[in-house]
């Protein structure tokens, strides 16, 4: 079976988000848990949070492990 040569237009971020929010609560939970269980996706999230924090607090270097320890201690 040959693959189709026509390409679908990319789905906009807001379309994906709206589709996710239309799901019932249990399906959203299952998808969120699947995303959080994916180590590559989790690493991307960590990177995002660290980048955002570095933008909020310029001039401070912070390793992920230090950040996690600080936040786990209830800071």
N, C-alpha and C positions, 0 to 999 in steps of 0.2 A: 504494500500500500504506500503510495507516494504522499509526501507531505504537501499540503497546500502551499502554493507560491504567493497567495495573498496574505498580507500581514494585517493584523488588527491594530487599530489605533491604540496607543497607550492609554491606560486608565488614569485619569487625574486623581491626585491625592484626595481631594474632597469627595470624589465619588466613592473611593474605597472606604473613607471614614463614614460617610453617610450610610453605605451598605452595612458596615460593621454595626453601627448604632441601631439599624433597623432589626437586627437579630434579637431574639429573646435573650434574657439575662443569662440563662444557662449556656447557650451557644457562645455568647461573648466571653463568658468565663473560660470555657473549654479552649477557645482560640487564644485567649490571653495566656493561659497556662502553657499552651503549645509553644507560643512565641517565647515565653520566659524560660522554657525548658530547652530551647535551642541555644547552645553555647556561643555560636557565632553571633546570633541576634543579641544575646545578653552582653557580649563584649562590645557590640556597637552601642547599646544603651549606656553602658559604663562610660564609653568614650564620649558620648553625647553629654552626659551629666558632668564629666570632668571638664570638657571644653566650655560648657555653659558656666560652670563655677569659675573657671579661669578668666572668663570674660567679665564676670561679676566682681571678681577680686583680682584685678591685674597686678602682676608683679610677684605673685605667690605661686611657687611650685608645690604641687601636692600629688603624691603617689596615690593610686587607687586604694591600696591597702591602708594607708593612713586615713584617708577619707572614710573608709568603711569602719575602721576602729572608732573614729571620732563620733560617727553617727550611731554606731551600735551602743555606745556608752551613754546615749541620751543627750548629747550636746545639742 
